[in-house]
Amino acid sequence: MANASRTPLLDSLTFPPDLSALSPEDLEKLGAELRHVIIDTVSHNGGHLAASLGVVELTMALLACFNPGQDKIVWDVGHQAYAYKLLTGRKDSFHTLRRLDGICGFPCMTESEYDHFGVGHSSTSISAALGMAFARDLAGEEHHVLAVIGDGSMTAGMAYEGLNQAGDAGKRLIVVLNDNEMSISKNVGALSFFLSRKLAGPLFTRAKKEVKDILGSVPRIGPELASLAQKGQHSLKGFLTPGMLFEAFRFNYIGPVDGHDIKALTMAFDVARSLDTPALVHVLTTKGKGYAPAEANPVQFHGVGRFTPEESRAETPAGNADSTAESKRDDKKAGTAPDSVEPKSPKSEGESVASQSEKELLVSAPPSYTSVFGKTLAKLAEKDDRIMAITAAMPEGTGLAAFCDRFPERFVDVGICEQHAVTFAAGMAAQGFRPFVAIYSTFLQRAYDQIVHDVCLQKLPVTLCVDRAGIVGEDGATHQGLYDIAFLRHIPNLYFMAPRNEAELARAVTTSLACDMPFAFRYPRGSGTGVPVPEAPLPLEPGKAEILQEGDGTLAFLALGNMVDPSLDAAQRLEEESGTRVTVCDARWIKPLDRETILALVAGHKGLLILEEGNLEGGFGSAVLELLSEANLRHMPPIQRVGLPDSFIEHGPAGAIRARYGLDSNGIFSRARSFLAIL
C-alpha cells in the first residue's frame, strides 16, 4: 500500500486532478509513482500488471484533455484501468484491489461515477460508447465520448460492427486504439499485423485539414487542387499507416502517436476534440512499460498471482530507489491459487520471507485442472490425428500452448472470436475431425447461438471444454463461471458432465472423444485435489453417477463436480458428531442425468441435499427437480439445494466466496446439520 513518502505527488493532487496544470517533469514523476503503486498492489493482490503499466501516460493524457466527470471514457476489457482508478478517487482504497469487499479489478459503474460503463469482456467499448454518443446528441449535450480499445480487442468482429455504425451515423466519437502488439497472447491474423506497424508519422488529420483549407482558397482551381492533394495524401497514408482502413469506416485517422509521450498524446487529443465527426487516435505503447520483467515477458505478467517485485524497476520514484514491496499474502490452499504463472514465490501472511515448508508446499502443489486438460488432450492427439485444438486468444490460459508446440498444424487460435471459434469447429467436425474448443465459462456465453444452431442442431461432435467454471475469485462478477450449467443443459443433443477431480477430468476428455455427439465438460479454476492422473484414462459410461459412500438411509448428498470433495469432508464430520452416516453420490453427469440412481436416492432416504457450484436458477438442482416431477412420485422426501443465489457474485478470493455462500465443507456441514434437525 502506498504512503505519502513514496508517492508525494500523487498524494498532493486534488480531486478530480488537474493534470493539465502539471509540468512535464511533474508528469514524469507522477507516472513513476503510479507505476510504483500498481506494481506494489498487484504484487500483494495479484491482477493485470503489464496492460496497466503500458497505459500510464495514455491515462494521464486522457485526464489532462478530458473531464471524467462530464466526458465519458469507456475502457475496453478494463484490466488496464488501474492508473485511471488511482486518479479518479480510489487511491486510498486501491490496496483493496480484487479483494473480497474491495474495489474491482475492472471498471464498475456501482463503484465510481467515473466508471461510465462496466466491462470485463473484450471488444464491447465502441458499441457502448456509440450508444452514449447517440444519447448525448438526443439530450442536446456537448460532452465527449471516448472508447479506449486495445489492438487485441480489434481482432473481434463486434468492434467493427461498432465502427461501421459510428461511421455511418457520423456521430462525434473518439476511439483510442492502444496498439501494443499483444493482448493476452500474441495477436493473430493479417489485421493485427497491419495495426502493429511501428512507424513514427505526422498527425495526418491536422495536416489534411490545413492543406485542404489553403489549397481550397486558390481562385478558380482551388477545389481541384484540394481534391488532388487529398488523393495523394490518402495514397501516402495507405502506404505508411493503417489510416485508410479506418477512414473507410468514415473515421478521421490520427497517428500513429507515441503512447509514452504525453505532449504528443495531448496534441493528438486536441485535434480529435476539435472534430465534429468520428475520430480514431492510433497510440503505440509498450506493454509492461516501466517494469523490466514485464516488458521482457508481457504474457507472463499479463495476469499474475502474488509475487515479489524485482528491485530493478525501470522507473522508481525519486528518493526511493531502494524501496521494494514484499508480498505478504497466502494463497496455498488447493483450489484457490491462481493459475497464472507467478514470477516469484508468494509470501505467507505476516511474514517477510516464506518458510521452507511453505516453499516445499508450493513446489509440490497439485497441477491445475487446466494443465491436466491440456496434457491429456495432447497425449490423445499422439494417437488420434482427428483431434483439433481451438482457442479464442487464450492458448496459455486454456492449457493449449503445449499442444500448439507439439501439433502446430492441428492448433488454431481464432483471436477474440468465441462465436467464430464454435462455428469454425462445427465446420471441421462436419468433415470428420474432432475439434476441442477450450473457452472460459464466462466467455462461452458469447457463443450461445452458435452452440445451438451450428453444433447441437446438426449433432456435430464438437467438444466444449468449459474452463474456469464456477467461482473464479478476484476477477469478480464479469468473470465468474456460474451460468454454463443453466444455458447449456437444456440444449438438445448435448452431453454435459462435471468431473470431481483431475483424474475424472482426464477421463472426461477421453469420454468426449468416444462419444460421437456434441459434448461439454466443465472444470474449475485452480489446483486439483492431488489424486493421481491415469496414464491411459478410460471413458466413462454416459449418464452414470457413482456412489462414493453408502449411508444409513437418513440423508443423501447428490454433489456435482468440485462440490464432491467438500461434501465427503462434511459427511465425515457429521458422522463423527452425530453418528449419522450420509450417502454421498458423485452425480458426474448434468445431461443425461442418472435417473435410476437419483430415484433410488430419493426412495431410500429421508432427505436429499443437492450441491453445485453454479447458479441455482436453471442449474443442476433444477434439472433434478424436473426429473422428480416428471417421475410422478407418490411420496417425496424433503429436498434442499446448495448453490449460488440469483445475483451477480462479487470479487474476492475463491475460498472466501465459497465460505460466504456456504459452498465449502464448513458451509455444507452447517447446512446438513440444520437439515437433519427437521427430518
C-alpha positions in Angstrom: 0.0 0.0 0.0 1.3 3.4 -0.9 2.3 6.0 1.7 3.0 9.8 1.5 6.8 9.4 1.5 6.7 7.1 -1.6 4.0 8.9 -3.6 4.2 12.6 -2.6 2.9 14.0 -5.9 0.0 11.5 -6.2 -1.0 12.3 -2.6 -0.9 16.0 -3.2 -3.3 16.0 -6.1 -6.8 17.5 -5.6 -9.7 15.6 -6.9 -10.5 15.4 -9.7 -6.9 16.1 -10.6 -6.0 19.0 -12.9 -3.2 17.2 -14.7 -3.1 19.9 -17.4 -1.5 22.2 -14.8 1.4 19.9 -14.1 4.8 20.5 -15.7 6.4 17.8 -17.9 8.8 17.0 -15.1 5.9 16.5 -12.6 4.0 14.4 -15.0 7.1 12.1 -15.4 7.3 11.8 -11.6 3.6 11.1 -11.3 3.9 8.4 -13.9 6.7 6.8 -11.9 4.6 7.0 -8.7 1.5 5.4 -10.4 3.6 2.5 -11.6 5.1 2.1 -8.1 1.6 1.8 -6.6 0.4 -0.5 -9.3 3.4 -2.9 -9.0 3.2 -2.9 -5.2 -0.5 -3.5 -5.1 -0.6 -6.2 -7.8 2.4 -8.0 -6.1 0.2 -8.2 -2.9 -3.2 -9.0 -4.5 -2.5 -10.4 -8.0 -4.0 -8.7 -11.0 -3.4 -7.5 -14.5 0.0 -5.8 -14.4 1.5 -5.4 -17.9 -1.5 -3.9 -19.5 -2.0 -1.2 -16.8 1.7 -0.3 -16.8 1.6 0.2 -20.5 -1.1 2.9 -20.4 0.1 5.2 -17.6 1.0 8.1 -19.9 -2.1 7.5 -22.0 -4.3 7.7 -18.9 -2.6 10.9 -17.7 -3.0 12.5 -21.2 -6.7 11.5 -21.3 -7.3 13.1 -17.9 -5.3 16.2 -18.9 -7.5 16.7 -22.0 -10.9 15.4 -20.9 -13.0 15.8 -17.8 -14.1 12.4 -16.4 -16.9 14.0 -14.5 -18.5 15.0 -17.8 -16.8 13.2 -20.7 -17.5 9.5 -20.9 -14.4 7.3 -21.1 -15.1 3.6 -21.8 -12.3 1.2 -21.3 -12.4 -2.0 -23.4 -12.0 -5.1 -21.2 -10.9 -2.7 -18.4 -8.0 -4.6 -16.9 -5.7 -1.7 -18.0 -7.6 0.9 -16.0 -5.6 0.7 -12.7 -4.0 4.1 -13.2 -7.4 5.5 -14.1 -8.8 4.2 -10.8 -5.9 5.8 -8.9 -6.5 9.2 -10.5 -10.3 9.1 -10.1 -10.8 8.9 -6.4 -9.7 5.4 -5.5 -6.1 5.9 -4.4 -6.8 5.4 -0.7 -8.7 2.2 -1.3 -6.5 0.9 -4.1 -4.8 -1.5 -1.8 -8.1 -3.5 -1.6 -8.0 -4.2 -5.4 -9.6 -7.5 -6.2 -10.0 -8.4 -2.5 -13.3 -9.5 -1.0 -15.4 -6.3 -0.5 -12.6 -4.2 -2.0 -12.5 -2.4 -5.3 -13.0 -4.3 -8.5 -10.2 -5.2 -10.9 -12.3 -3.8 -13.8 -14.3 -0.6 -14.3 -17.6 -1.0 -12.4 -20.4 1.5 -12.6 -21.5 0.9 -9.0 -18.0 1.5 -7.7 -17.5 5.0 -9.1 -19.3 7.7 -11.0 -16.2 7.9 -13.2 -16.6 4.3 -14.4 -19.0 5.1 -17.2 -19.5 1.5 -18.3 -18.9 -1.8 -16.6 -16.6 -4.1 -18.6 -14.8 -7.4 -18.3 -15.1 -8.9 -21.8 -13.3 -7.5 -24.8 -14.4 -5.6 -27.9 -17.5 -4.0 -26.3 -16.3 -0.4 -25.8 -17.0 1.0 -29.3 -20.6 -0.2 -29.2 -21.2 1.1 -25.7 -19.6 4.4 -26.4 -21.6 4.9 -29.6 -24.8 4.4 -27.6 -23.6 7.0 -25.2 -22.9 9.4 -28.2 -26.4 8.9 -29.5 -27.9 9.6 -26.1 -25.7 12.7 -25.7 -26.9 14.1 -29.0 -30.6 13.3 -28.3 -30.3 15.1 -25.0 -28.6 18.1 -26.6 -25.5 17.8 -24.6 -21.9 18.6 -25.6 -19.5 16.3 -23.7 -17.0 14.0 -25.4 -17.4 10.2 -25.6 -14.3 8.0 -25.9 -13.6 4.3 -26.3 -10.2 3.1 -25.4 -9.6 -0.3 -27.1 -6.6 -2.5 -27.5 -5.3 -4.0 -30.7 -6.2 -7.5 -29.4 -9.8 -6.4 -29.0 -9.7 -5.1 -32.5 -9.5 -8.7 -33.8 -13.1 -9.2 -32.8 -15.9 -8.6 -35.2 -18.0 -6.8 -32.7 -15.5 -3.9 -32.7 -16.0 -3.4 -36.4 -19.8 -3.6 -36.1 -19.5 -0.6 -33.8 -17.1 1.2 -36.1 -19.4 0.6 -39.1 -22.4 2.1 -37.4 -20.5 5.0 -35.9 -19.0 6.0 -39.2 -22.4 5.7 -41.0 -24.1 7.8 -38.3 -21.3 10.4 -38.3 -21.5 10.8 -34.5 -18.8 12.8 -32.7 -16.9 9.9 -31.1 -13.3 9.3 -30.3 -11.8 5.9 -30.5 -8.4 5.5 -28.9 -6.6 2.4 -30.4 -3.9 1.2 -27.9 -1.6 -0.7 -30.1 1.0 -2.7 -28.1 1.2 -5.6 -30.5 0.0 -8.0 -27.8 -3.3 -8.7 -26.0 -3.0 -11.7 -23.6 -1.2 -13.9 -26.1 0.2 -13.0 -29.5 -2.4 -11.5 -31.7 -3.4 -13.5 -34.8 -4.5 -12.5 -38.3 -3.5 -10.1 -41.0 -5.4 -7.2 -39.4 -3.3 -7.3 -36.2 -0.1 -7.3 -38.2 -1.4 -4.3 -40.1 -2.3 -2.4 -37.0 1.1 -3.1 -35.3 3.4 -1.4 -37.8 5.7 0.7 -35.5 6.0 3.9 -37.5 6.5 7.4 -36.4 4.5 9.8 -38.5 2.9 13.3 -38.6 -0.6 14.0 -37.4 -2.2 13.3 -40.8 -5.6 14.6 -39.8 -4.4 18.1 -38.9 -2.2 18.3 -42.0 -5.1 17.2 -44.2 -7.4 20.0 -42.8 -4.7 22.7 -43.1 -3.7 21.7 -46.7 -7.3 21.5 -47.8 -8.1 24.9 -46.4 -5.0 26.5 -48.1 -5.5 24.9 -51.5 -9.2 25.4 -51.4 -8.7 29.2 -51.2 -6.8 29.4 -54.5 -9.1 31.2 -57.0 -10.7 29.1 -59.8 -8.6 25.9 -59.5 -8.6 25.6 -55.7 -11.2 22.8 -55.4 -9.4 20.7 -58.0 -6.0 21.2 -56.2 -7.5 20.3 -52.9 -9.0 17.1 -54.4 -5.7 16.1 -56.0 -3.8 16.7 -52.8 -6.3 14.7 -50.8 -5.9 11.7 -53.2 -2.1 12.0 -52.8 -2.4 12.2 -49.0 -4.7 9.2 -49.0 -2.2 7.2 -51.1 0.7 8.1 -48.8 -1.3 7.3 -45.7 -2.4 4.0 -47.1 1.2 3.0 -47.8 2.6 4.1 -44.4 -0.2 3.6 -41.9 -3.5 1.8 -41.2 -5.3 5.1 -41.7 -7.1 4.1 -44.9 -8.7 1.2 -43.1 -10.4 3.4 -40.5 -11.2 6.2 -43.0 -13.1 3.5 -45.0 -15.3 3.5 -41.9 -15.5 7.3 -42.2 -13.3 7.9 -39.2 -10.7 10.7 -39.2 -7.4 8.9 -38.5 -4.8 10.5 -36.2 -1.5 8.8 -35.7 0.5 6.8 -35.0 1.3 8.6 -31.8 4.0 7.6 -29.2 1.8 6.4 -26.3 4.5 7.3 -23.8 4.9 10.9 -24.9 2.3 13.0 -23.1 2.9 16.1 -25.2 2.3 14.2 -28.4 -0.7 12.5 -26.9 -2.3 15.8 -25.8 -1.7 17.3 -29.2 -3.4 14.3 -30.8 -6.4 14.5 -28.4 -6.7 18.3 -29.0 -7.1 17.5 -32.7 -9.6 14.8 -32.0 -11.6 17.1 -29.7 -11.8 19.7 -32.4 -13.6 17.4 -34.9 -17.3 17.1 -35.2 -17.1 13.6 -36.8 -15.8 10.3 -35.6 -12.0 10.2 -35.0 -9.6 7.3 -34.2 -6.3 8.1 -32.4 -3.8 5.3 -33.0 -1.5 5.1 -30.0 1.7 2.9 -29.8 2.6 1.7 -26.4 4.9 -0.9 -24.7 3.1 -3.4 -22.6 4.7 -3.6 -19.1 6.3 -0.2 -19.5 8.4 0.9 -16.5 8.9 -2.6 -15.1 11.7 -4.5 -16.9 10.5 -8.1 -16.2 7.0 -7.2 -17.5 8.5 -5.5 -20.6 10.6 -8.6 -21.2 7.8 -11.1 -20.7 4.4 -9.4 -21.1 2.5 -12.7 -21.5 3.7 -13.9 -18.1 2.9 -10.5 -16.5 -0.5 -10.0 -18.2 -2.4 -11.6 -15.3 -0.3 -12.6 -12.3 -0.7 -14.0 -8.9 1.0 -12.6 -5.9 4.8 -12.1 -6.3 7.8 -10.3 -5.0 8.8 -7.4 -7.2 12.3 -7.2 -8.5 14.3 -4.2 -7.4 15.5 -3.4 -10.9 12.5 -1.4 -12.0 12.9 0.8 -15.0 11.2 3.7 -13.1 11.3 4.4 -9.4 10.1 7.5 -7.6 12.9 9.8 -6.8 14.4 9.3 -3.4 13.0 5.8 -3.1 15.3 3.7 -5.3 16.0 1.3 -2.5 12.4 0.6 -1.5 10.7 -2.5 -2.8 7.5 -4.2 -1.6 7.3 -7.7 -0.4 4.2 -9.8 -1.0 2.6 -10.9 2.3 -0.4 -12.8 1.1 -1.0 -16.5 1.5 -2.6 -18.5 -1.4 -1.6 -22.0 -0.7 -5.0 -23.7 -0.3 -5.6 -26.2 -3.1 -8.2 -25.0 -5.5 -7.8 -21.3 -4.6 -4.3 -20.5 -6.0 -4.4 -18.5 -9.3 -3.5 -20.4 -12.5 -1.3 -17.5 -13.6 2.4 -18.1 -13.7 3.9 -16.5 -10.7 7.3 -14.8 -11.2 8.3 -15.2 -7.5 7.3 -17.4 -4.7 4.4 -15.9 -2.7 4.9 -14.9 1.0 2.7 -16.0 3.8 0.5 -13.7 5.9 2.5 -11.6 8.3 5.9 -12.9 7.1 8.5 -11.1 5.0 10.1 -14.3 3.8 8.4 -17.6 3.1 9.3 -20.5 5.3 11.0 -23.6 3.9 7.9 -25.7 4.5 5.8 -23.2 2.5 8.2 -23.3 -0.4 8.0 -27.1 -0.4 4.2 -26.9 -0.4 4.2 -24.6 -3.4 6.6 -26.9 -5.3 4.5 -30.0 -4.5 1.1 -28.4 -5.2 -1.2 -30.4 -7.4 -1.3 -29.5 -11.1 -4.1 -27.2 -12.2 -7.2 -28.6 -13.9 -6.2 -26.5 -16.9 -2.8 -28.2 -17.3 -4.3 -31.6 -16.8 -6.7 -31.0 -19.6 -4.0 -29.7 -21.9 -1.7 -32.6 -21.2 -4.4 -35.2 -21.6 -5.6 -33.8 -24.9 -2.0 -33.7 -26.3 -1.4 -37.3 -25.2 -4.6 -38.4 -27.0 -3.6 -36.4 -30.1 -0.5 -38.5 -30.4 -2.7 -41.5 -31.4 -5.7 -39.7 -33.0 -4.9 -37.3 -35.8 -8.6 -36.2 -36.0 -8.1 -34.2 -32.8 -8.0 -30.4 -33.3 -7.5 -27.8 -30.5 -9.1 -24.4 -30.9 -9.0 -21.4 -28.6 -10.1 -17.8 -28.7 -6.9 -15.9 -28.0 -6.1 -17.9 -24.9 -3.5 -20.7 -25.7 -1.7 -20.3 -22.4 -4.8 -19.7 -20.2 -6.6 -22.8 -21.5 -3.5 -25.0 -21.3 -3.2 -25.5 -25.1 0.2 -23.8 -25.5 2.0 -27.2 -25.3 -0.5 -28.7 -27.7 0.4 -25.9 -30.1 4.1 -26.6 -29.8 3.7 -30.3 -30.5 0.9 -30.2 -33.1 1.0 -26.7 -34.7 -0.9 -27.8 -37.7 -3.8 -29.0 -35.5 -4.0 -26.0 -33.4 -6.0 -22.9 -34.2 -6.2 -19.6 -32.3 -9.0 -17.6 -33.9 -8.5 -14.5 -31.8 -11.1 -13.0 -29.6 -13.9 -14.5 -31.6 -15.7 -17.1 -29.5 -18.7 -17.2 -31.9 -16.4 -17.8 -34.8 -14.4 -20.5 -32.8 -17.5 -22.6 -32.3 -18.8 -22.4 -35.9 -15.3 -23.0 -37.2 -15.1 -26.1 -35.1 -18.5 -27.2 -36.4 -17.2 -27.0 -40.0 -14.2 -29.1 -39.1 -16.4 -31.7 -37.3 -18.6 -31.9 -40.4 -15.5 -33.0 -42.3 -14.6 -35.8 -39.9 -12.3 -34.0 -37.4 -12.8 -34.0 -33.6 -12.3 -30.4 -32.5 -11.9 -29.5 -28.8 -12.8 -25.8 -28.2 -11.3 -24.6 -24.9 -13.0 -21.4 -23.7 -13.6 -20.0 -20.2 -17.1 -20.3 -19.0 -17.7 -16.6 -18.8 -16.6 -16.1 -22.4 -18.5 -19.1 -23.7 -21.7 -17.1 -23.1 -20.8 -15.2 -26.3 -21.2 -18.2 -28.5 -24.6 -19.4 -27.3 -26.3 -19.1 -30.7 -23.5 -20.9 -32.5 -23.6 -23.8 -30.0 -27.3 -24.2 -30.5 -27.6 -23.8 -34.3 -24.2 -24.8 -35.7 -23.2 -27.6 -33.4 -26.1 -29.2 -31.5 -28.9 -28.8 -34.1 -26.6 -30.6 -36.6 -25.4 -33.2 -34.0 -21.7 -32.4 -34.8 -19.1 -33.9 -32.4 -17.6 -30.7 -31.1 -16.3 -30.8 -27.6 -16.7 -27.7 -25.5 -14.0 -27.6 -22.8 -15.5 -25.1 -20.3 -12.6 -23.8 -18.3 -12.9 -21.6 -15.2 -16.4 -23.0 -14.4 -17.8 -21.9 -11.1 -16.2 -19.3 -8.8 -13.1 -17.8 -10.3 -12.3 -15.3 -7.5 -10.7 -11.9 -7.7 -11.8 -11.1 -11.3 -15.3 -10.8 -10.0 -18.8 -10.6 -11.4 -17.8 -10.3 -15.1 -15.7 -13.5 -14.9 -17.5 -15.9 -12.5 -18.4 -19.0 -14.5 -21.8 -19.6 -12.9 -24.2 -19.9 -15.8 -22.9 -22.6 -18.1 -25.0 -25.3 -16.5 -28.2 -23.3 -17.0 -27.5 -22.2 -20.5 -26.1 -25.5 -21.8 -28.1 -28.3 -20.1 -31.4 -27.6 -21.9 -29.9 -27.7 -25.5 -30.9 -30.9 -27.3 -28.3 -33.4 -28.4 -25.7 -32.2 -26.0 -23.9 -34.4 -23.5 -22.6 -32.5 -20.5 -20.6 -33.6 -17.4 -18.6 -32.1 -14.5 -15.6 -34.2 -13.2 -15.0 -34.1 -9.5 -11.1 -34.1 -9.7 -8.3 -34.0 -12.1 -8.3 -37.8 -12.7 -12.0 -37.6 -13.6 -11.2 -34.7 -15.9 -8.8 -36.8 -17.8 -11.5 -39.4 -18.2 -13.9 -36.7 -19.3 -11.6 -35.8 -22.2 -11.4 -39.5 -23.2 -15.2 -39.9 -22.8 -15.9 -36.9 -25.1 -13.7 -38.4 -27.8 -15.6 -41.7 -27.6 -19.0 -40.0 -27.8 -19.9 -39.1 -31.4 -22.1 -36.3 -30.3 -21.9 -32.6 -29.2 -20.2 -32.8 -25.8 -19.3 -30.4 -23.0 -17.4 -30.7 -19.7 -16.8 -28.0 -17.1 -13.9 -27.8 -14.7 -12.9 -25.1 -12.1 -10.0 -22.7 -11.9 -7.0 -23.6 -9.8 -5.2 -26.6 -8.5 -6.6 -30.1 -8.5 -7.2 -32.3 -5.4 -3.9 -34.2 -5.7 -5.2 -37.5 -6.9 -3.1 -39.4 -9.4 -4.0 -38.9 -13.1 -4.2 -42.1 -15.0 -1.7 -42.6 -17.8 -4.4 -44.2 -20.0 -7.8 -42.7 -18.8 -10.8 -44.9 -19.6 -14.0 -43.4 -20.9 -17.0 -43.1 -18.5 -20.4 -44.5 -19.1 -22.7 -41.7 -20.3 -25.4 -40.7 -17.7 -24.0 -42.9 -14.9 -23.4 -41.4 -11.4 -21.1 -43.0 -8.8 -22.0 -43.8 -5.1 -18.8 -42.9 -3.2 -20.2 -43.7 0.3 -23.2 -45.7 1.4 -25.2 -44.1 4.2 -27.7 -45.3 6.8 -30.8 -44.0 4.9 -31.2 -40.7 6.7 -29.6 -38.2 4.4 -28.0 -38.3 0.9 -25.7 -35.8 -0.8 -26.0 -35.6 -4.5 -22.9 -33.5 -5.4 -21.7 -32.2 -8.7 -18.1 -31.5 -9.8 -15.8 -29.8 -7.3 -18.6 -30.0 -4.7 -18.0 -33.7 -4.2 -14.8 -33.5 -2.1 -16.2 -30.9 0.4 -19.3 -33.0 0.6 -17.3 -36.0 1.6 -15.5 -33.9 4.3 -18.8 -32.6 5.6 -20.2 -36.2 5.7 -17.3 -37.4 7.8 -17.8 -34.6 10.3 -21.5 -35.3 10.6 -20.8 -39.0 11.3 -18.2 -38.1 13.9 -20.5 -35.6 15.6 -23.9 -37.4 15.5 -23.3 -40.9 14.2 -25.4 -40.2 11.1 -23.7 -41.8 8.0 -24.6 -39.8 4.9 -24.8 -41.3 1.5 -22.5 -39.4 -0.9 -23.1 -39.6 -4.6 -21.0 -38.0 -7.4 -23.6 -37.1 -10.0 -20.9 -36.7 -12.7 -23.5 -36.0 -15.4 -25.6 -32.9 -15.9 -27.0 -34.3 -19.1 -28.1 -37.1 -19.3 -29.0 -37.4 -15.6 -28.7 -40.8 -14.0 -32.4 -41.3 -13.5 -32.1 -44.7 -11.9 -29.6 -43.6 -9.2 -31.4 -40.4 -8.4 -34.8 -42.1 -7.9 -33.1 -44.7 -5.7 -31.6 -41.9 -3.5 -35.0 -40.3 -3.1 -36.7 -43.6 -2.3 -34.1 -44.8 0.1 -33.5 -41.6 2.2 -35.4 -39.3 4.5 -33.8 -36.2 2.8 -31.8 -35.2 -0.2 -29.3 -32.3 -0.4 -28.2 -31.3 -3.9 -24.9 -29.4 -4.3 -23.5 -27.5 -7.2 -21.1 -24.6 -7.8 -23.3 -22.7 -10.2 -26.4 -20.5 -10.3 -29.4 -22.3 -8.7 -31.9 -20.9 -11.2 -32.0 -23.3 -14.0 -28.9 -25.2 -12.7 -28.2 -28.8 -11.9 -30.6 -28.9 -8.9 -33.4 -27.6 -11.1 -32.7 -30.5 -13.5 -33.0 -33.0 -10.7 -36.3 -31.4 -9.5 -37.6 -31.6 -13.1 -36.7 -35.3 -13.3 -38.5 -36.0 -10.0 -41.6 -34.0 -11.0 -41.8 -36.0 -14.2 -41.5 -39.3 -12.3 -44.9 -38.6 -10.6 -43.7 -40.0 -7.2 -46.4 -40.6 -4.7 -44.1 -39.7 -1.8 -41.3 -37.2 -2.0 -38.8 -36.6 0.9 -37.6 -33.1 1.8 -35.1 -31.8 -0.8 -32.8 -28.8 -0.4 -30.4 -27.3 -2.9 -27.0 -25.7 -2.3 -25.6 -23.3 -4.9 -25.2 -19.6 -5.8 -28.2 -17.2 -5.4 -29.9 -15.2 -8.1 -27.4 -12.4 -8.0 -24.1 -11.5 -9.6 -21.3 -12.7 -7.3 -18.7 -10.2 -6.2 -14.9 -10.4 -6.5 -12.6 -11.8 -3.8 -10.5 -14.9 -3.1 -12.3 -18.0 -4.3 -12.1 -19.7 -0.9 -13.6 -16.7 0.8 -16.5 -16.5 -1.7 -17.2 -20.2 -1.3 -17.2 -19.7 2.5 -19.6 -16.7 2.3 -22.1 -18.7 0.2 -21.8 -22.0 2.1 -20.0 -23.9 -0.7 -17.1 -25.2 1.4 -17.1 -28.1 3.8 -18.0 -25.9 6.8 -21.0 -24.5 5.0 -22.1 -27.9 3.8 -21.7 -29.3 7.3 -23.8 -26.5 8.8 -26.5 -26.8 6.2 -26.7 -30.6 6.5 -26.9 -30.4 10.3 -29.8 -27.9 10.1 -31.4 -30.2 7.5 -31.1 -33.2 9.8 -32.9 -31.4 12.5 -36.1 -31.3 10.5 -36.0 -34.8 9.1 
